[in-house]
Amino acid sequence: MSIPVKLTLIGGPTVLIECAGLRILTDPTFDLPGEYSLGAVTLKKISQPAVSADAIGPIDAVLLSHDQHADNLDTSGRAFLTDVPKVITTVSGAKRLQQNAQGLNPWEFISLQTRDGHTLTITAAPARHGPFLIERITGDVIGFVISLDGQTENTLYITGDTVWFSGTAEVSHRFHVSTVLAFAGAAKTRGPFHLTMDVNDVLETANAFSQAAIIPVHCEGWAHFSQNAEDLIQSFKTLQLESRLRPIQPGESLSVAIGK
């Protein structure tokens, strides 16, 4: 059986996932606009979240793609983690965060029991935060696949901060994905290369996950994004793929489903 999943975009990479009584949050970012110094790079947040940390309500788990960049875990988001029962993230990130954090390597998984007897399986997916060998600069990142009762059919794939590469392609070989939360925006901080999916990467994703709805997130709210949802809309329309793209604005929700 399939079960409904409600997705609400809070802003940037932060999405509230409500499924079978569980409330799961991706990459918490709740700060108001401001600047963050990361050594040689300064990130500038230019919009506030649609829902504040105080108003979001209880969360059962956070899926944190990585902890080292403020546009995926800002000051308020980091404080928010202390009240969450479980934080699922990279192995290196779990060592830094400690306490309630559990680290996963790609393809490792954990299970969350729902209140109605189902099991949500959270599988870590490979991610690469930019071009080849970028890990020595950006650090480790993971994405996530959420599946129902261990099934590989009709799953939800959260890319995390990544570009299209062999690791993301491998997700399409292991899972039948019905919905992709694509961290887009073609983020650029220094140099000519992008650190998150650009339009071409999202198109590659749509091609590989040929039956999936593509929901772009993390492409607004920060000054270092070089593309936005409108760029995706126009490109998908030009290629007559507009029916595959389901953009949402911060504060908006849409319903999908997982499971057979």
Buried (B, 14 or more C-beta within 10 A) or exposed (E): EBBEBEBBBBBBBBBBBBBBEBBBBBBBBBBEEEEBEEEEEEBEBEEBBBBEBEEBEEBBBBBBBBBBBBBBBBEBBBEBBEEBEBBBBBBBBBEEBEEBBBBBEBBBBBEBEBEEEBBBBBBBBBBBBBBEEBEEEBBBBBBBBBBBBEBBBBBBBBBBBBBBBEBBBBBBEEBBBBBBBBBBBBBBBEEEBBBBBBBEBBBBBBEBBEEBBBBBBBBBBBBBBBBBBEBBBEBBEEEEBBEBBBBBEBEEEBEBBBBE
